[in-house]
């Protein structure tokens, strides 16, 4: 099935095909609309769930009910609104008006909102749209964002998708709303690779799995015959690097998502682990234990001879590149306990950045470059952040064992896994935003660990 996804602003052909819609250009560059009192309609990204914006997202009408492989277009219109509402609600910054308080809207009403009615619902912002089946088997989804009080359109986008990708249109619409009202980058139309776990705590079956960031479209990638750990997604999203116990020894493999084939990265009798792609996808950073000493290496993503980057006694591991590829953050016990260090991409200029007491592990650089997330060890495991220079340390979670942070594409949310206490303890995926307030469990069909949040999908 062709899952090619085409995204763009309103094209002249689409506008002409729907005569009821005005051929207005997208207004993202226009001055922000004003609410009563002169304040622009916007959402504070520092407020977390303390002050979420009320927003109405009624079901999307269709000009003609048409059957598709994904269901009738009128049913899909309701599902689209539900996914958009869930995305915005899960961000912690929006409070969608309940479905029971939303009335159905007509197709012409999409571009002529009943502002008086929506103001009475308590909503400050309004998302309206439509869905139409096209003659070539694709779907067109229109998405509009309005300021209810200023009675203005803020922005609009149109999406053409295959029926199988209708959820992507919903995520793209939610991203449009989120970006316009917060000023932050999008992140809803993205996927997560993780380790799905089953079985007793001491003998778990661990399989690679992939899903949308909200848990939908879940599928397993490996069969569980070999344990897999620490998956990381390539920048082009076509492959995954991970550690596996195939052939009864630990080694690093690359899994091709399209073909399902896997290949060993480094052929070595030594233990290799903790892999991660460079931002340009050309290299794989990893750790290798040789003669009782563990150091960080890099190797071409296509294979070849590894280059050693660290040489200190002890354990150097957990490397993660800065977004521009110029630096690497890693953990080392060279000072007597696990601490965080930063070095140049060639291994030079190594310096310690963590001095907050306790131990630090699993560092990962934010895609925005402004922060490093980590696991703080000491009594409990907790997720924290600090600047690349080591300042501004902040602990975001307070679970018994929270570890393995992974950043959302926009650098505002962190996904991690939480393990509960006891011999029958379970592991689940969780996320938290930078305020530390909006913490939630991410749905998976089985237990989950080692999340790796991929980039925005093209």
Long-range contacts (C-beta under 8 A, 24 or more apart in sequence): 1-162, 1-164, 2-162, 3-162, 3-164, 3-165, 4-162, 5-161, 5-162, 5-165, 5-168, 5-457, 5-458, 6-159, 6-160, 6-161, 7-157, 7-159, 7-160, 7-172, 8-157, 8-158, 9-157, 9-158, 10-156, 10-157, 10-158, 11-158, 14-140, 14-158, 14-160, 17-140, 18-63, 18-130, 18-132, 18-142, 20-107, 20-108, 20-110, 20-111, 21-110, 21-111, 21-142, 22-111, 24-153, 24-156, 26-155, 26-156, 26-157, 27-153, 27-154, 27-155, 27-156, 28-154, 28-155, 28-180, 33-147, 33-150, 33-152, 33-154, 34-150, 35-124, 35-147, 35-149, 35-150, 36-149, 41-124, 41-125, 41-147, 41-149, 41-150, 41-154, 41-181, 42-181, 42-182, 42-183, 43-93, 43-94, 43-181, 43-182, 44-93, 45-93, 45-182, 45-183, 45-184, 45-412, 45-434, 46-435, 47-93, 47-435, 48-92, 48-93, 48-433, 48-435, 48-436, 48-437, 48-438, 49-92, 49-93, 49-437, 49-438, 50-437, 52-92, 52-93, 52-94, 52-95, 53-93, 53-94, 53-95, 53-124, 53-125, 53-181, 54-94, 54-95, 54-97, 54-121, 54-122, 54-123, 54-124, 54-125, 55-88, 55-94, 55-95, 55-96, 55-97, 55-123, 55-124, 55-125, 55-126, 55-127, 55-177, 56-96, 56-97, 56-102, 56-118, 56-121, 56-123, 56-125, 56-126, 56-127, 56-148, 57-81, 57-84, 57-85, 57-88, 57-96, 57-97, 57-102, 57-126, 57-127, 58-102, 58-103, 58-104, 58-105, 58-128, 59-102, 59-104, 59-105, 60-110, 60-128, 60-129, 60-130, 60-131, 60-141, 61-104, 61-105, 61-106, 61-107, 61-109, 61-110, 61-130, 61-131, 62-107, 62-130, 62-131, 62-132, 62-133, 63-107, 63-130, 63-132, 64-132, 64-133, 66-132, 66-133, 68-133, 68-137, 68-139, 68-163, 69-163, 69-164, 70-139, 70-163, 70-164, 70-166, 73-131, 73-132, 73-133, 73-139, 76-131, 76-139, 76-166, 77-130, 77-131, 79-166, 79-170, 80-129, 80-131, 80-141, 80-166, 80-169, 80-170, 80-173, 81-127, 81-129, 83-167, 83-170, 83-171, 83-174, 83-214, 84-127, 84-170, 84-173, 84-174, 84-177, 86-214, 87-170, 87-171, 87-174, 87-175, 87-178, 87-188, 87-214, 88-174, 88-177, 88-178, 90-214, 90-440, 91-178, 91-413, 91-433, 91-438, 92-433, 92-435, 92-437, 92-438, 93-178, 93-181, 93-182, 93-438, 97-121, 97-122, 97-123, 110-142, 110-144, 111-144, 113-146, 113-148, 113-151, 115-146, 115-148, 115-151, 118-148, 119-148, 119-149, 123-148, 124-148, 124-149, 125-154, 125-177, 125-181, 127-173, 127-177, 129-173, 131-166, 134-160, 137-162, 137-163, 138-162, 138-163, 139-163, 139-166, 139-169, 141-166, 141-169, 141-170, 141-173, 143-169, 143-172, 143-173, 143-176, 143-177, 145-176, 145-177, 145-180, 145-181, 154-180, 154-181, 155-180, 167-212, 167-216, 167-217, 168-457, 171-212, 171-213, 171-214, 184-410, 184-412, 185-409, 185-410, 185-411, 185-412, 186-409, 186-410, 186-456, 187-213, 187-408, 187-409, 187-410, 187-412, 187-413, 187-456, 188-213, 188-214, 189-456, 189-457, 190-408, 190-409, 190-453, 190-454, 190-455, 190-456, 190-457, 191-233, 191-237, 191-454, 191-457, 192-406, 192-415, 192-429, 192-442, 192-451, 192-452, 192-453, 192-454, 193-221, 193-231, 193-232, 193-233, 193-240, 193-451, 193-452, 193-454, 194-231, 194-417, 194-429, 194-444, 194-448, 194-449, 194-450, 194-451, 194-452, 195-228, 195-229, 195-231, 195-448, 195-449, 195-450, 196-220, 196-444, 196-445, 196-446, 196-447, 196-448, 197-427, 197-446, 197-447, 197-448, 197-449, 198-224, 198-446, 198-447, 200-424, 201-423, 201-424, 201-425, 202-423, 204-447, 206-449, 208-240, 208-242, 208-255, 209-444, 209-448, 210-257, 211-444, 213-408, 213-442, 213-453, 214-442, 214-443, 215-442, 215-443, 215-444, 218-444, 218-445, 221-255, 221-257, 221-260, 222-255, 229-273, 229-450, 230-273, 230-274, 230-275, 230-404, 230-450, 231-450, 231-452, 232-275, 232-276, 232-277, 232-452, 233-277, 233-452, 233-453, 233-454, 233-455, 234-277, 234-281, 234-301, 235-277, 235-279, 235-280, 235-281, 235-455, 236-281, 237-454, 237-455, 237-457, 237-458, 240-452, 241-265, 241-275, 241-276, 241-277, 241-284, 242-275, 243-272, 243-273, 243-274, 243-275, 252-284, 252-286, 254-284, 254-301, 263-303, 265-299, 265-303, 266-299, 266-303, 266-306, 273-317, 274-317, 274-318, 274-319, 276-319, 276-320, 276-321, 277-301, 278-321, 278-325, 279-321, 279-322, 279-323, 279-324, 279-325, 280-325, 285-319, 285-320, 285-321, 285-328, 286-319, 287-316, 287-317, 287-318, 287-319, 296-328, 296-330, 296-347, 308-347, 309-343, 309-346, 309-347, 310-343, 310-347, 310-350, 311-347, 312-350, 316-341, 318-361, 318-362, 318-363, 320-363, 320-364, 320-365, 320-372, 321-345, 321-365, 322-365, 322-369, 322-388, 323-365, 323-366, 323-367, 323-368, 323-369, 324-369, 327-365, 327-388, 329-353, 329-363, 329-364, 329-365, 329-372, 329-388, 330-363, 331-360, 331-361, 331-362, 331-363, 338-377, 340-372, 340-374, 340-386, 340-390, 342-388, 352-390, 353-386, 353-388, 353-389, 353-390, 354-386, 354-390, 354-393, 355-390, 356-386, 356-393, 361-403, 362-403, 362-404, 362-405, 364-405, 364-406, 364-407, 366-407, 366-411, 367-407, 367-408, 367-409, 367-410, 367-411, 367-455, 368-410, 368-411, 370-411, 371-411, 371-434, 373-405, 373-406, 373-407, 373-414, 374-405, 375-402, 375-403, 375-404, 375-405, 375-416, 383-414, 383-416, 383-432, 385-414, 385-434, 394-436, 395-436, 396-432, 396-434, 396-436, 396-439, 397-430, 397-432, 397-436, 397-439, 399-430, 402-430, 404-449, 404-450, 404-451, 406-451, 406-452, 406-453, 407-453, 408-453, 409-453, 409-454, 409-455, 409-456, 415-442, 415-451, 415-453, 416-451, 417-448, 417-449, 417-450, 417-451, 419-449
